[in-house]
Amino acid sequence: MTLLSICIPTRNRQIYAMSAVRAMVGSPRRDFEIVLADNSDDAAPLADFVADLADPRVKLLSPGPAVLSMRANWERIVDQTSGEWLTYIGDDDYLDPELAELITVVTGRVPLVDAISWGRLHFIWPEARPHREITKVPTGSHLIGVDKQEMMRKLFFWEDATDRPQCPFGVYHGAVRRSLMTEIRDTFGGAYFGHPIVDYDNICRTLMLARALVHFERPVSVFGACMQSNTIGLRDAAIAAERIRTFKAEMDGVIEARGFPFPIELGIAAQIGHVIECFKQQQGIEITAWEENFIRACAHDCEAQPNRERFEERKTGYAGAIAEWRGEAALGAFKPIYKIRHDLPQFIGVNNRTLSFDMGIGGAQSAAEFYAILDTMLFPIHLVESRLAA
């Protein structure tokens, strides 16, 4: 029986998807499958790769006659999977098939659980990393039952947000039970994914319908960033503008909410704000007392910029949008401070149960290699059950 479906939508980044799949099929587990949804202009590279691999755990969805939107490519995957649980990653990411073991342990302890999250790892591929980068690794390994109401406050009220809500429960770098995905489709207009920014759209949907949430502190996957990724656009204004133009040209649906004057070009807080506002408007959800937290997240978005020029541009843009949205008085909560100090060494060590060190550790050339190195340092997933028993 297939317990887990690992879904990898991809477009014109075949070598990264191949890297992830090649590492995953090295697992001896037989209770997972990998479903590649190819939306590339050239179907041959992945078709040849999967044929040569000849692994029954790997399924390929070929490109259609026309380019699909990101949402449509994600959407077509679900019905082609057979797993009881689903997870999605990007093609330049990596996920450990041992997630299947974690699911087995969690469902044995919390039978009603239908959404699982875990710690985060981040890896910038070498070609996109011209300077030294510090990675942060969570050191915990506990399983934690999470209060749904707390997550609702973090998502819809932006409580304790950085430049984005701190709510990790969704199918992207998370696991969602198939029955919940079916309920999402049946509840929200017949589609698994609604908004063009699919990951946070799914978080909204998952959180509304989930019965029980469990978080595993230990990382199980890696958020990768190659030169072609949208993440790199967060660091370069010209790249960001180009990526957004391409995204808008290929997307379907409506990306911006009514009465929310924050251009998505402003930054990550604005983009996620539109996802949440679109969801609330579509579902007739009206809440108050979230605006100030969102404005603070806009300030954090400014503070995350890598240089003073980007900081000032973003600060000016957000200030104008906030004043238009809620008036000049609302700017009292918008107090971004430029904090980047290139003259100081970056911190390396342990702080607040997080280990920080050079991302180039071990000379990893891919997200899969990076995970393999860190996996040797982390609590073994196959021992989670014995630890709970103790």
Buried (B, 14 or more C-beta within 10 A) or exposed (E): EBBBBBBBBBBEBBEBBBBBBBBBBEBEBEBBBBBBBBBBEEBEBBBEBBEEBEBEBBBBBEBEEEBBBBBBBBBBBBEBBEBBBBBBBBBBBBBBBBBBBBBBBBBEEBEEBBBBBBBBBBBBBBEBBEEEBEBBBBBBBEBEEBEBEEBBBBBBBBBBBBBBBEBBBBBBBBBBBBEBBEBBBEEBEEBBBBBBBBBBBBBBBBBBBBBBBBBBBBBBBBBBBBBBBBBBBBBEBEBBEEBBEEBEEBBEBBBBBEEBBBBBBBBBBBBBBBBBBBBBBBBEEEEEEBBBBBBBBBBBBBBBBEEEEBBBBBBEBBBBBBBEBBEEEBBEBBEBEBEBEEEEEEEEEEEEEEBBBEBBEEEBEBBBBBBBEBBEEBBBBEEBBEEEEE
